[in-house]
Amino acid sequence: MQCKDLELLRKSTKTYELQFKKDGASVDITGWTVYFTIKEKTEDLDTSAKLAKTVTTFENATSGIALVELSIIETDITAGNYWYSFDFKDDDDNEGTVVSGKIKIKEPILKSRS
């Protein structure tokens, strides 16, 4: 698992690309589920998450590429510091975390975007 801090502008679109590899080779992620979760505290219940995104359709599953696309509505989270993780469940029901860390939700400079 990798740890990395992120920043995200509130009420913006954002796409994260994950590449699944094992021993340097791409892993076919057909049938997998990828999760992106943002919480105030790591011990918060999943039902209390500020954002809980599930992805089951992938841009290029046979090459191990998963895109996690966030909408303006999904990123409408109060500015502040949170915890996040990208997790997966494979087609054999194995589960794991790909990357996690702190995420800072920032207010955009222009508040009246239309």
HELIX and SHEET records of a PDB file:
HELIX    1   1 ASP A   46  SER A   48  5                                   3    
HELIX    2   2 ALA A   61  SER A   63  5                                   3    
SHEET    1   A 3 GLN A   2  CYS A   3  0                                        
SHEET    2   A 3 GLU A  95  LYS A 106  1                                        
SHEET    3   A 3 LEU A   6  LEU A   9  1                                        
SHEET    1   B 5 GLN A   2  CYS A   3  0                                        
SHEET    2   B 5 GLU A  95  LYS A 106  1                                        
SHEET    3   B 5 GLY A  80  LYS A  89 -1                                        
SHEET    4   B 5 THR A  33  LYS A  39 -1                                        
SHEET    5   B 5 LEU A  51  VAL A  55 -1                                        
SHEET    1   C 2 LYS A  14  GLN A  19  0                                        
SHEET    2   C 2 ILE A  65  LEU A  70 -1                                        
SHEET    1   D 2 LYS A  21  LYS A  22  0                                        
SHEET    2   D 2 ALA A  25  SER A  26 -1                                        
END                                                                             
